[in-house]
């Protein structure tokens, strides 16, 4: 069976490469996904941080970090209590 699979691999091109929906994922470094992860890890480490304090600890564009935090709040991952942020408990 393994020989048959090897023969097919050499005889037929990979169908995934021909898919009209195939796209390569953007790089992770510097992406919004990376910043979201940094925000979540920071809030897990120090719950109840102020938003300004959190933005200062993340070395990226402050406006971008604020936008990402707003997205996390809107999605329900982060709870805002006054000026404090924390991971939302479910």
N, C-alpha and C positions, 0 to 999 in steps of 0.2 A: 504494500500500500504506500509506503514511504517513497519507493522508487517511482510509482505512478505520480505522486504529488510533485516530486522533483522534475519529472518529465513535463508535467503540465506547466510548472513554473517557467521552464525554459521555452515552451512552445507558445504560450498564450501570455500577452502582456497583462500587467496588473490592472484590473478594472477600476480600482479606486483612482488611479491617475487620470482616467478619462471622464470621471464624473463631472457633470456641469456644476454641481454644488460644492465641489471640493475647493476649499480655500485654506491656505496656510495661516495658522493662528499668528497674530502679532506677537512680537517679543514681549517677554514678561517684565524685563528690567525697565523701570521708568513708566510703566503702564498704570492706568487707574486701578487695575486688579492688584498690583503690587502695593499701591498706596492704601487701598482698602484693607489689605492684609496687615499693613503696618499700624493702621488706626485700630483695628480689632485687637491685635496683639498688645498694643499699648494700653488699651482700656481693660484688657484682661489682667495685665500686670498691675496697673494702678487705676482701680475703679473710681469713678466720681471726679475725673479730671475736668478742669475748665476747658472750654473749647479753645480759647486763646493759648492756653498753656500747651494743649495738645498740638495745635498748629505749629507752635514754635519748636516743638521737639521733632517734628517731621521736616526733614530738609528738602522740601519741594515748594513750588509756588503756592503761597498762602491762599490765593483765590481758588486755586484748583483743589486744595485740601478742604476748604470750606464747602465747595460744591460736592465733593465726595462724601463729606460728613452729612450734608443735607440729604443726599441720596440714601445713605445708610439709615438715617432717621425716618425718611419717608417709607423705606422698605421694611421698617420695624426691627432692624438689627440692633439699633442703638436707641436708648431712651434718653430724652433730655428733660432734666429737672432743674428749672431755672437756668443757670449758666453752666450746670454740670452735665457731663455725659457719662453714660455707663452702658454696658452690654445689657440688652433687654432680657429680663427673665421671663421664661414661658411657663 
